[in-house]
Amino acid sequence: MRLLANLALQNLGRRKARSLLLIAAVAIGSGVVFTGATLMRSIDDSMAVGFTRLGADMMVVPEGALTNITAALLTVEPTDLVLDADVLARAHIASLGRIAPQKIVRVEHSGVGGHHDLVDLIGIDPARDFTIQPWLKDKLNRDLRAGDVILGAGRDAPLGSQLLIFGKPHLIYGKLGRTGVGTHERGVFMSFATLEALAGSIPQHGDARPAVLSLGKVTGFLVELAPGATALQARFAILSAVKGAKVVTGDSSLSGIRQGLAALLQGILALMVLMFASMAVMVSVLFSAIVTERRGELGLLKAIGARRAQLVGMMVVEAVIATGVGGVLGVALGVLVMRLYERSLVYYLDNIGVPFVWLDLPQTVAYAAAAIVLASAIGALGALYPAWRASRRDAYELVRGEG
């Protein structure tokens, strides 16, 4: 193996211009793919964290319920009107993506804040929620559990301390950033299980407790559109399938931004695949020409006893070295490009309220290693067929240069 590597390095050194051009071409291709993959994953993670802060695309609530519409969030106001918790699941509406149910109860004399302060107790399903948890500014280093609460930005209490609600202790799991929405500012958020455990302590309204505290009932649903769906399609489908409901839509441009970015990321992925495919074809064509040019050399090696596997191995190792070096340089180039664009890209996303989340070091190293391995694999595959084809020929034919 060492002999094959030495021969490969000598061959690359003899043809410096061609070797440098091959390495440069592979470096550019690998750099584009590494940078594209890293940025695509970072943007995808940033969208998961940041664009969810733009809230739901629409809200499904009972007819007559009051709603609050802001530039960033749709929220339902506390109401005695309810919907069945599984009403949208039963409808099987294809134009709907993620669906987050909520229960909201407005109470006083809860022990939170002043004696007569109104407090909104808001129940969420942590596994399905995509509008509350993205606004967490501080939180404990674990998942939300039963008995935990999240405080709105308008309430001040230390993280990890106890909060008494109707005399029952609850652990403060997290605190939201400021949203400018009343229910989010003064609200106390908790899981459905935690809210249901409080149901017996919440004073009755007249002769009955709030209807939303009943099992299987919710105040409303926050809905994200499925990829490619429009708000008009979803509204028509919901109103046709769910009786006694109304649909409130937010800023349609935000839905367009979210879906447009998702389509853009898919397009970038397709371009990266095409980039690698074109690089593989280029390497294959180049090594076909190299093998043709070096038929005499290969014939002499075969004449003095070199085996077919050794000839193929020499060409493949030469290709792997060249493309591997190109992959390493491409990764270095990609890191420089990302650092150059970091300020402008991060600054732009910060201006629209989306925190940019770069990949952590282990993931970045994994992407870099994958780009280098793929570049080397393309070199090996590109050189394998022309080298194998040449190794099948007789030494005399190779020396004469026939065919």
ZASETOR-992026 format. One record per residue (C-alpha): residue in three letters; x, y, z negated. Coordinates in steps of 0.02 Angstrom, whole numbers, plus 50000, padded with zeros to 5 digits. Each point is the difference from the previous one (the first is absolute). Layout:
N
AlaXYZ
...
//
This chain:
403
Met500005000050000
Arg501445011749959
Leu500764996650170
Leu498375004150087
Ala499865016249901
Asn501805004950045
Leu499694996650185
Ala498375009949992
Leu500875014849919
Gln501394999550129
Asn498744999950142
Leu499075014749925
Gly501645009349977
Arg500534997350180
Arg498435008250065
Lys499835014549879
Ala498885011150106
Arg498724986550034
Ser500054993849820
Leu499745017649933
Leu498535002850117
Leu499214983649945
Ile500255004149816
Ala499315017650027
Ala498454993550089
Val499674987249863
Ala500345013249866
Ile498715011850075
Gly498714986250015
Ser500324993349825
Gly500025017549927
Val498325004250078
Val499234983749939
Phe500735001449824
Thr499485018349984
Gly498284996650073
Ala499684985049888
Thr500595009049843
Leu499025015850037
Met498464990050049
Arg500024990449836
Ser500365015949901
Ile498585009450087
Asp498854985249972
Asp500414999849814
Ser499805018949994
Met498314998750082
Ala499484987049873
Val500515011949860
Gly499615016850076
Phe498634998950129
Thr498874991149877
Arg500045016549906
Leu499015007150143
Gly498574989949931
Ala498714989250085
Asp499335002650175
Met498224999049937
Met498964996849846
Val498454989349982
Val498845005549859
Pro498154998449957
Glu498825012250083
Gly499845015449891
Ala501714998449919
Leu501055015749987
Thr501714999650081
Asn501565010749998
Ile500975002750161
Thr501725008049998
Ala501355001350131
Ala500864984949925
Leu498734989649905
Leu498234993650004
Thr499264997249827
Val498284995449937
Glu499265009249854
Pro499264990349851
Thr498224994650037
Asp498654988049940
Leu499844993350177
Val500934983950040
Leu500384987650137
Asp500314981349993
Ala501864996649981
Asp500014987350143
Val498875009350121
Leu501395004450123
Ala500824982949986
Arg498354991750045
Ala499815011550151
His501644993950081
Ile500295016450092
Ala501514998350116
Ser500355018750010
Leu500395001049814
Gly501754997049932
Arg500385001549815
Ile498525002849883
Ala500225006549822
Pro498474999449885
Gln499845011949853
Lys498925001649845
Ile499845017449925
Val499185004349834
Arg499985017549925
Val499964999749810
Glu500185011549851
His500464996849818
Ser501254987350065
Gly501425005949889
Val501025005650151
Gly500365018649997
Gly498835011249900
His498454993749913
His498815005750136
Asp501174997950148
Leu499274991150149
Val501114985750056
Asp499864990050159
Leu500394981649970
Ile500434992950171
Gly500154981550030
Ile501074993650145
Asp500534983350067
Pro501925001449990
Ala500244986850136
Arg498885009350124
Asp500275018149950
Phe500945010950124
Thr499465017549948
Ile500395001549813
Gln501624990549969
Pro500975008850140
Trp499785016149899
Leu500904992749849
Lys501375012049950
Asp500604990049849
Lys499604982149951
Leu500624985249901
Asn501134987750090
Arg498684986650023
Asp498284997250076
Leu498405007449928
Arg499244988349870
Ala498354998649906
Gly500005013149862
Asp501125012050097
Val499425017250057
Ile500645012950124
Leu499785018349956
Gly499565013750122
Ala501205014550018
Gly498925011149891
Arg500284989049847
Asp501615000049900
Ala500584985249898
Pro501654990549993
Leu500244985150114
Gly499864983749904
Ser499045007949855
Gln498284994849937
Leu498405008750054
Leu498414997049900
Ile498424999050103
Phe498444997949894
Gly501174994449861
Lys500824986350103
Pro501885001250034
His500625000350180
Leu501795000950062
Ile500435014650114
Tyr500734991150151
Gly500255014850116
Lys499635018250043
Leu499425007050166
Gly500745014750092
Arg498935015350029
Thr498694997750135
Gly498875015149973
Val498484988449993
Gly498965001149841
Thr499724981549971
His501844996450028
Glu500565014049886
Arg498924995849850
Gly499734981550034
Val500584985049902
Phe500284985550119
Met499974981649954
Ser499664982950072
Phe498224993650016
Ala500344987749858
Thr500555014149884
Leu498475010650043
Glu498834985349975
Ala500784996749829
Leu499515018049953
Ala498214998050062
Gly499314995649828
Ser500745015849925
Ile499385012250132
Pro498415009049940
Gln498404996150092
His499145012550114
Gly498234999749935
Asp499484981949986
Ala501394992250102
Arg501875000750029
Pro500645007050165
Ala499554988150141
Val501794999850064
Leu500554990649843
Ser498984985050055
Leu500964985650074
Gly500055000050189
Lys499635018650017
Val501135014350057
Thr499865018750021
Gly500694999550177
Phe501354993850118
Leu501515008950072
Val500354993050172
Glu501465000150121
Leu499644997050184
Ala500694984650087
Pro501355003350131
Gly499215006650159
Ala498295003049921
Thr499155016950002
Ala499015008349861
Leu498465000350112
Gln500074981250028
Ala500234996549816
Arg498625012149946
Phe498744992250120
Ala500474982449945
Ile499875004249814
Leu498335008950014
Ser499314985650103
Ala500554986849875
Val499815008749832
Lys498315006849950
Gly499895014449879
Ala501785006050032
Lys500765015550076
Val501715002050079
Val501105015049968
Thr501505002550112
Gly501575009949967
Asp501155009350118
Ser500014989850161
Ser501735006650044
Leu500744990749851
Ser499284983650063
Gly500745003850170
Ile501705003649923
Arg499994983749902
Gln499464989450147
Gly501155009250121
Leu501514996849890
Ala499544981649985
Ala499934998750191
Leu501645009650013
Leu500874987749885
Gln499374985450105
Gly500665008750156
Ile501715002449919
Leu500054981549958
Ala499614995550181
Leu501375011850062
Met501264991949883
Val499574982850067
Leu500215006450178
Met501665008149951
Phe500694983649937
Ala499334990650152
Ser500825012250120
Met501634999049901
Ala499954981050015
Val499775001150189
Met501425012750013
Val501204989049902
Ser499524984850102
Val500285009050165
Leu501655007349939
Phe500684983249944
Ser499444991950162
Ala501115012650088
Ile501424997149875
Val499924981250026
Thr500015002250187
Glu501505011649989
Arg500944987849888
Arg499674984050096
Gly501844997950040
Glu500495001849817
Leu498674987749946
Gly500554987950136
Leu501815000649941
Leu499474997049820
Lys498974985250055
Ala501434993450105
Ile501194999649852
Gly498774990449894
Ala498755012349926
Arg498334991649965
Arg498325006750056
Ala499515003949822
Gln501595010149976
Leu499675010450156
Val498215003349948
Gly500555003749822
Met501325012550056
Met498745010050103
Val498664999249864
Val501215005449864
Glu500585014550109
Ala498195005450023
Val499604998249815
Ile501525010449950
Ala499585013950123
Thr498145000749960
Gly500314997749813
Val501185014949998
Gly498705009550100
Gly498684995349872
Val501075006349855
Leu500345016450090
Gly498165001350043
Val499504998349817
Ala501275013449952
Leu499305011250137
Gly498244996749939
Val500445005049822
Leu500745016450063
Val498465003650106
Met498844996749853
Arg500995011649890
Leu499945013650132
Tyr498104998650016
Glu499684997349816
Arg499795018149954
Ser498865004750144
Leu498924984349989
Val499845000149811
Tyr499675018849999
Tyr498604998250127
Leu499154985849907
Asp500155009249835
Asn499115014850079
Ile498504989250043
Gly499994992149828
Val500794983350044
Pro501514994749897
Phe501284991150110
Val500584983449928
Trp501674994050066
Leu500374981549994
Asp501004994949848
Leu501814994450021
Pro499714981150004
Gln498685001650135
Thr501085011950102
Val501474988049989
Ala498864985850055
Tyr499405010050151
Ala501815004450044
Ala500544981949986
Ala498534994550108
Ala500465012750136
Ile501814993950003
Val499494981750003
Leu498755003250140
Ala501315009450101
Ser501234985649979
Ala498664987350044
Ile499595009550159
Gly501844999750046
Ala500114981349970
Leu498424996350099
Gly500495011950140
Ala501704991750024
Leu499444982049971
Tyr499164996350166
Pro501305007550119
Ala501404992049898
Trp499134983149997
Arg499685001050187
Ala501825004050036
Ser500634986149885
Arg499084987050103
Arg501015003750156
Asp501644991750046
Ala501635008749963
Tyr500455000150186
Glu498385008950046
Leu500235012949863
Val501795003850053
Arg499515001750183
Gly498565011449948
Glu498694991350106
Gly498145003349972
//
